[in-house]
Amino acid sequence: MIQALFCDLFETIVTEFDPHWKPGATIADELGVNAKLFAMEWSTRRDKRMVGGYPDFRSALRDICRALEHPVDEGVLRRIHQERLARYARVFAKIDDKVVHVLKTIKRAGLKLGLISNCTPEEVAAWHTCCLAETFDDAVFSWQVQHAEPDVSAGAI
């Protein structure tokens, strides 16, 4: 008998896709660094970001600037961080009604609901404001537990 359902968060329960999105300045542009070098540095920090190795987004950007020997402008970092928080807050403000209906139907059927997501602190800072937060019995965010899935070093099931 099934007792619980575990879901991923991004592009399963919520989507970052915005059909009205228009390209603007990239983070590399805003920092004033080479885009290709920034992308390489960003990519090499993915695992560390997902498992809470950086306390916040600004710390990761600060680390990249230092690696690229680029001056760190705390004002720019603060602004970029606030923009990222706002972007993810919008993700949680536009939950698809069909998703809400399905999850509430599952709960009414007596199943427990769990959420598991590889994410960084700023990506889920607005989770508690989301209409779905109270629907889930528990939410596990990789940055909080210092493990991202799949993590073969954590042991196989």
Secondary structure, DSSP 8 states (H G I E B T S, - for coil): ---EEEE-SBTTTB----TT------HHHHHTS-HHHHHHHHHHTHHHHHTTSSSSHHHHHHHHHHHTT----HHHHHHHHHHHHHHHHHHHH---HHHHHHHHHHHHTT-EEEEEE---GGGGTTGGGSTTTTTSSEEEEHHHHT--SS-GGG---
